[in-house]
Amino acid sequence: MCLFKGIIMKERMKLSVVALLFILAVFLLISIIIPHDNSLSGIPVLGYHGVVEDEVKEHKYPWYPYAVSKSEFEEQMKYLYDHHYKTLSLKQFDKWYSSKSKKQKCVVLTFDDGYSNFNTIVKPILKKYGFKATCFVIGKHIAHPTKGFLCKKDLKKDKNVQYYSHSYNMHKTVEGFDRKIIQNMKPSEIDRDFKMRGVSHKYFAYPYGRSISGIDDILMNNHVRMAFGYNQFVHATRDSDRYYIPRYMVLSITPFFMFRWMVSQT
């Protein structure tokens, strides 16, 4: 029975990857036809999830697109370094967003969910290139240590790495096609989640990148400066909604040429 369930899960994962590949193919077509309309005025914000050793990727997560291999990630960071990109902390990005200063050749690196491999794999690579990044962690995992995720003692901020909220406990799915729990929650329930302080939510990443209508008041009342979602087609600009800053999701199935397109600023 367990074996049968395992086969079903693998098949579902394969179907998910096929669907994502189709979406990427459409994205590729659009990216060839339509250049960035805001690449000169905007800054690309990249959103990753986990980064794992190549052997782990090959044997444990071959069909899981949210686990990027270490070698892929290293190649991407080397590209940014070799092409003289400056990485911004969210505080620096916020300052740029709120000012009229001239944009430099910049990129923002973010990582969702707070996997433990952020500290063990990602941080050493960031340090190697002198890059800055933000990790959005799930508060419940901070309060109740969970295998594979960062816990309170792991959240050691330094000049290059910061940790902010990915919600306390809204990172869940619900019944219905592609439904996430935040889409079913009342405003009072969302506000209550913000009151469960696992980590600072000065900067906040929506669970699964999903927002709901009317959430701005909740964010303002909880002193959120910026909130981040996903949008695969645009850089973040000063015209972007402060409470729905677009990010490019970087997956293991993201071709390198597409990564270059995401960060292009010409």
C-alpha positions in Angstrom: 0.0 0.0 0.0 2.8 2.4 0.9 4.6 1.6 -2.3 1.4 2.2 -4.3 1.1 5.6 -2.6 4.7 6.4 -3.3 4.2 5.6 -7.0 1.1 7.9 -7.1 3.0 10.7 -5.5 5.8 10.4 -8.0 3.4 10.4 -10.9 1.7 13.5 -9.5 5.0 15.2 -9.1 5.9 14.3 -12.7 2.6 15.8 -13.9 3.3 18.9 -11.9 6.7 19.3 -13.5 5.2 18.8 -17.0 2.7 21.5 -16.3 5.5 23.8 -15.1 7.5 23.1 -18.2 4.6 24.0 -20.3 4.2 27.3 -18.4 8.0 27.9 -18.9 7.6 27.3 -22.6 4.9 29.9 -22.8 7.0 32.2 -20.7 10.0 31.6 -23.1 7.9 32.5 -26.1 6.6 35.7 -24.4 10.1 36.6 -23.3 11.4 36.3 -26.8 8.6 38.4 -28.3 8.3 40.9 -25.5 11.3 42.4 -23.8 11.2 43.8 -20.3 9.2 47.0 -20.5 10.6 48.2 -17.2 14.1 46.8 -17.2 15.7 50.2 -17.2 13.6 51.6 -14.3 13.1 48.4 -12.3 15.1 46.0 -10.2 14.7 42.2 -10.5 13.7 40.5 -7.3 14.4 36.7 -7.3 12.6 34.2 -5.2 14.2 30.8 -4.4 13.1 28.1 -2.0 15.6 25.3 -1.2 19.1 24.7 -2.5 20.4 21.2 -2.1 23.6 19.2 -2.8 23.7 17.9 -6.3 23.6 14.2 -5.1 20.6 15.0 -3.0 18.9 16.7 -6.0 19.6 13.7 -8.2 18.5 11.0 -5.9 15.9 12.5 -3.6 14.4 15.5 -5.4 14.7 14.9 -9.2 11.1 15.9 -9.8 10.8 18.6 -7.2 11.2 21.9 -8.9 11.5 24.0 -5.7 14.8 22.3 -4.8 17.6 23.9 -6.9 20.9 22.1 -7.0 24.0 23.7 -5.5 25.8 23.7 -8.8 22.9 25.5 -10.5 22.7 28.1 -7.8 26.5 28.6 -7.8 26.4 29.1 -11.6 23.7 31.8 -11.2 25.6 33.6 -8.4 28.8 33.5 -10.4 27.0 35.1 -13.4 25.8 37.9 -11.2 29.3 38.4 -9.8 31.0 38.3 -13.1 28.6 40.8 -14.6 29.0 43.2 -11.7 25.6 43.1 -10.1 25.1 44.6 -6.7 22.8 42.7 -4.4 20.5 44.7 -2.1 19.2 44.0 1.4 15.5 44.7 1.7 16.3 47.8 3.7 18.4 49.1 0.8 15.7 48.1 -1.7 13.0 49.8 0.4 15.2 53.0 0.5 15.6 52.9 -3.3 11.8 52.3 -3.7 11.0 55.3 -1.5 13.6 57.7 -3.1 14.4 59.2 -6.4 18.0 58.0 -6.5 19.4 56.6 -9.7 19.1 52.9 -10.1 22.4 50.9 -10.2 22.8 47.4 -11.7 21.1 45.6 -8.8 19.3 42.5 -7.9 17.5 41.3 -4.8 17.8 37.7 -3.6 15.1 36.2 -1.4 14.5 32.6 -0.2 11.1 31.3 1.0 10.2 28.9 3.7 13.3 29.0 5.8 14.9 25.6 4.9 17.9 24.7 7.0 19.9 24.5 3.7 19.8 28.3 3.5 22.3 28.4 6.4 24.4 25.3 5.4 24.5 25.7 1.6 23.3 29.2 0.5 25.1 31.4 3.1 28.6 30.1 2.3 28.0 30.8 -1.4 26.7 34.3 -0.6 29.7 34.9 1.5 32.0 33.8 -1.2 30.7 36.4 -3.6 29.9 39.1 -0.9 26.2 39.0 -1.7 23.3 40.0 0.4 20.0 38.0 0.8 16.8 37.7 2.8 15.3 34.5 4.1 11.6 34.5 4.7 10.9 31.9 7.5 7.7 30.3 8.7 7.1 31.5 12.3 5.6 28.2 13.6 8.9 26.4 12.7 10.7 29.0 14.8 8.5 28.4 17.9 8.3 24.6 17.3 11.6 23.3 15.7 10.8 21.2 12.6 13.3 18.9 10.9 14.7 20.4 7.7 13.8 24.0 8.7 15.6 26.8 10.5 14.8 27.3 14.2 15.3 30.3 16.5 19.0 29.6 17.3 19.7 29.5 13.6 18.5 33.0 12.8 21.8 34.9 13.1 21.6 38.1 11.2 24.8 39.7 9.8 25.7 42.4 7.4 24.7 40.2 4.4 21.8 38.0 5.6 18.5 39.0 7.2 15.5 36.9 8.2 11.8 38.0 7.9 8.3 36.5 8.0 6.7 34.1 5.6 3.6 34.2 8.0 3.4 32.4 11.3 1.1 29.5 10.2 -0.6 30.4 6.9 1.6 28.2 4.7 -1.0 25.6 4.0 -3.2 24.4 1.2 -7.0 23.7 1.4 -9.5 21.8 -0.6 -10.2 23.1 -4.0 -8.1 23.6 -7.2 -4.9 25.4 -6.2 -6.4 27.0 -3.1 -4.3 28.2 -0.3 -5.5 28.8 3.3 -4.9 32.5 3.2 -7.6 32.7 0.5 -10.2 31.2 2.9 -9.2 33.2 6.0 -11.2 36.1 7.5 -9.3 39.4 7.9 -9.4 38.9 11.7 -7.8 35.4 11.3 -5.0 36.9 9.2 -4.5 39.7 11.7 -4.2 37.1 14.5 -1.5 35.3 12.5 0.5 38.5 12.4 0.2 38.8 16.2 1.9 35.4 16.6 5.4 36.8 16.5 7.8 34.2 15.2 10.1 36.6 13.4 9.9 40.2 12.3 7.4 41.0 9.6 8.7 44.4 8.7 9.2 42.7 5.3 6.7 39.9 4.5 6.5 37.3 1.8 3.0 35.9 1.1 2.6 32.2 1.5 2.7 30.7 -2.0 2.8 34.3 -3.2 -0.9 34.6 -2.7 -2.6 37.8 -1.4 -6.3 38.7 -0.9 -8.3 41.8 -1.4 -8.4 44.2 1.5 -5.2 42.9 3.1 -3.4 46.4 2.9 -5.1 47.6 6.2 -3.9 44.5 8.0 -0.4 45.0 6.8 -0.3 48.7 7.7 -1.8 48.0 11.1 1.0 45.5 11.7 3.7 47.9 10.5 4.7 45.9 7.5 6.9 48.0 5.2 6.7 45.8 2.1 5.1 42.5 1.1 6.3 40.3 -1.7 4.4 38.0 -4.1 5.4 36.5 -7.5 5.1 37.7 -11.1 7.3 36.1 -13.7 7.2 38.9 -16.2 8.2 42.2 -14.6 11.0 43.8 -12.5 9.9 45.7 -9.3 9.7 49.4 -9.9 8.7 52.5 -7.9 5.3 52.1 -9.4 4.9 48.6 -8.0 2.4 48.1 -5.2 4.3 48.3 -2.0 2.2 45.5 -0.6 2.6 43.2 -3.7 6.2 43.6 -4.9 6.7 41.2 -7.8 9.4 38.5 -7.7 10.7 36.0 -10.3 10.4 32.5 -9.0 13.7 30.6 -9.7 13.1 26.8 -10.0 15.4 23.9 -10.8 13.7 23.7 -14.2 14.5 27.4 -14.9 16.9 27.3 -17.9 20.0 29.4 -17.5 19.1 31.7 -20.5 15.8 32.4 -18.7 17.7 33.3 -15.5 19.8 35.8 -17.6 16.5 37.2 -19.0 15.1 37.6 -15.5 18.0 39.7 -14.3 18.6 41.6 -17.6 18.5 45.4 -17.2 18.9 46.6 -20.8 
